[in-house]
Amino acid sequence: MQVAETVEVNKEKVACEGAGGALGHPKVFLNLRGKGSIDCPYCSKRFVLKQS
């Protein structure tokens, strides 16, 4: 599966709605705790926890 986009985040819990509006998907909450990154199961957007 190809990753659509990579987003660096500062929090372990994030929400994804895809592109928003008609191009989006249902809002899902993703938890990065104990992981360096996580991919959205709908749009494949990758969320990466910034190193502190």
Biotite code that builds the C-alpha atoms (Angstrom):
import biotite.structure as struc

atoms = struc.array([
    struc.Atom([0.000, 0.000, 0.000], chain_id="A", res_id=1, res_name="MET", atom_name="CA", element="C"),
    struc.Atom([1.378, 3.388, -0.956], chain_id="A", res_id=2, res_name="GLN", atom_name="CA", element="C"),
    struc.Atom([1.398, 6.144, 1.671], chain_id="A", res_id=3, res_name="VAL", atom_name="CA", element="C"),
    struc.Atom([-0.592, 9.155, 0.467], chain_id="A", res_id=4, res_name="ALA", atom_name="CA", element="C"),
    struc.Atom([0.974, 11.837, 2.670], chain_id="A", res_id=5, res_name="GLU", atom_name="CA", element="C"),
    struc.Atom([3.196, 12.068, 5.743], chain_id="A", res_id=6, res_name="THR", atom_name="CA", element="C"),
    struc.Atom([2.338, 14.437, 8.592], chain_id="A", res_id=7, res_name="VAL", atom_name="CA", element="C"),
    struc.Atom([4.605, 15.127, 11.580], chain_id="A", res_id=8, res_name="GLU", atom_name="CA", element="C"),
    struc.Atom([2.656, 15.534, 14.819], chain_id="A", res_id=9, res_name="VAL", atom_name="CA", element="C"),
    struc.Atom([3.498, 16.496, 18.421], chain_id="A", res_id=10, res_name="ASN", atom_name="CA", element="C"),
    struc.Atom([0.779, 14.438, 20.126], chain_id="A", res_id=11, res_name="LYS", atom_name="CA", element="C"),
    struc.Atom([0.330, 10.687, 20.535], chain_id="A", res_id=12, res_name="GLU", atom_name="CA", element="C"),
    struc.Atom([-3.387, 10.883, 19.681], chain_id="A", res_id=13, res_name="LYS", atom_name="CA", element="C"),
    struc.Atom([-4.492, 12.314, 16.330], chain_id="A", res_id=14, res_name="VAL", atom_name="CA", element="C"),
    struc.Atom([-7.667, 12.428, 14.252], chain_id="A", res_id=15, res_name="ALA", atom_name="CA", element="C"),
    struc.Atom([-7.940, 11.996, 10.487], chain_id="A", res_id=16, res_name="CYS", atom_name="CA", element="C"),
    struc.Atom([-10.814, 12.942, 8.173], chain_id="A", res_id=17, res_name="GLU", atom_name="CA", element="C"),
    struc.Atom([-9.003, 12.535, 4.873], chain_id="A", res_id=18, res_name="GLY", atom_name="CA", element="C"),
    struc.Atom([-9.213, 15.517, 2.538], chain_id="A", res_id=19, res_name="ALA", atom_name="CA", element="C"),
    struc.Atom([-12.323, 16.893, 4.257], chain_id="A", res_id=20, res_name="GLY", atom_name="CA", element="C"),
    struc.Atom([-15.724, 17.626, 2.787], chain_id="A", res_id=21, res_name="GLY", atom_name="CA", element="C"),
    struc.Atom([-16.946, 15.317, 0.044], chain_id="A", res_id=22, res_name="ALA", atom_name="CA", element="C"),
    struc.Atom([-13.403, 14.005, -0.511], chain_id="A", res_id=23, res_name="LEU", atom_name="CA", element="C"),
    struc.Atom([-12.948, 12.963, 3.112], chain_id="A", res_id=24, res_name="GLY", atom_name="CA", element="C"),
    struc.Atom([-13.884, 9.891, 5.125], chain_id="A", res_id=25, res_name="HIS", atom_name="CA", element="C"),
    struc.Atom([-15.402, 9.275, 8.566], chain_id="A", res_id=26, res_name="PRO", atom_name="CA", element="C"),
    struc.Atom([-13.279, 10.790, 11.340], chain_id="A", res_id=27, res_name="LYS", atom_name="CA", element="C"),
    struc.Atom([-11.017, 8.202, 12.933], chain_id="A", res_id=28, res_name="VAL", atom_name="CA", element="C"),
    struc.Atom([-8.841, 8.628, 16.005], chain_id="A", res_id=29, res_name="PHE", atom_name="CA", element="C"),
    struc.Atom([-5.369, 7.097, 15.881], chain_id="A", res_id=30, res_name="LEU", atom_name="CA", element="C"),
    struc.Atom([-3.018, 6.411, 18.785], chain_id="A", res_id=31, res_name="ASN", atom_name="CA", element="C"),
    struc.Atom([0.748, 6.579, 18.236], chain_id="A", res_id=32, res_name="LEU", atom_name="CA", element="C"),
    struc.Atom([1.629, 5.544, 21.815], chain_id="A", res_id=33, res_name="ARG", atom_name="CA", element="C"),
    struc.Atom([4.552, 3.135, 21.699], chain_id="A", res_id=34, res_name="GLY", atom_name="CA", element="C"),
    struc.Atom([4.870, 3.537, 17.916], chain_id="A", res_id=35, res_name="LYS", atom_name="CA", element="C"),
    struc.Atom([6.870, 5.923, 15.791], chain_id="A", res_id=36, res_name="GLY", atom_name="CA", element="C"),
    struc.Atom([4.173, 6.218, 13.148], chain_id="A", res_id=37, res_name="SER", atom_name="CA", element="C"),
    struc.Atom([0.712, 5.049, 12.174], chain_id="A", res_id=38, res_name="ILE", atom_name="CA", element="C"),
    struc.Atom([-1.202, 4.981, 8.878], chain_id="A", res_id=39, res_name="ASP", atom_name="CA", element="C"),
    struc.Atom([-4.856, 5.941, 8.523], chain_id="A", res_id=40, res_name="CYS", atom_name="CA", element="C"),
    struc.Atom([-6.846, 2.823, 7.540], chain_id="A", res_id=41, res_name="PRO", atom_name="CA", element="C"),
    struc.Atom([-9.039, 4.873, 5.168], chain_id="A", res_id=42, res_name="TYR", atom_name="CA", element="C"),
    struc.Atom([-6.719, 7.210, 3.245], chain_id="A", res_id=43, res_name="CYS", atom_name="CA", element="C"),
    struc.Atom([-3.229, 5.830, 4.093], chain_id="A", res_id=44, res_name="SER", atom_name="CA", element="C"),
    struc.Atom([-2.045, 9.204, 5.426], chain_id="A", res_id=45, res_name="LYS", atom_name="CA", element="C"),
    struc.Atom([0.952, 8.499, 7.673], chain_id="A", res_id=46, res_name="ARG", atom_name="CA", element="C"),
    struc.Atom([1.272, 10.287, 10.999], chain_id="A", res_id=47, res_name="PHE", atom_name="CA", element="C"),
    struc.Atom([4.800, 10.410, 12.435], chain_id="A", res_id=48, res_name="VAL", atom_name="CA", element="C"),
    struc.Atom([5.547, 11.469, 16.004], chain_id="A", res_id=49, res_name="LEU", atom_name="CA", element="C"),
    struc.Atom([8.183, 14.218, 16.078], chain_id="A", res_id=50, res_name="LYS", atom_name="CA", element="C"),
    struc.Atom([11.300, 13.384, 18.042], chain_id="A", res_id=51, res_name="GLN", atom_name="CA", element="C"),
    struc.Atom([11.661, 15.582, 21.139], chain_id="A", res_id=52, res_name="SER", atom_name="CA", element="C"),
])
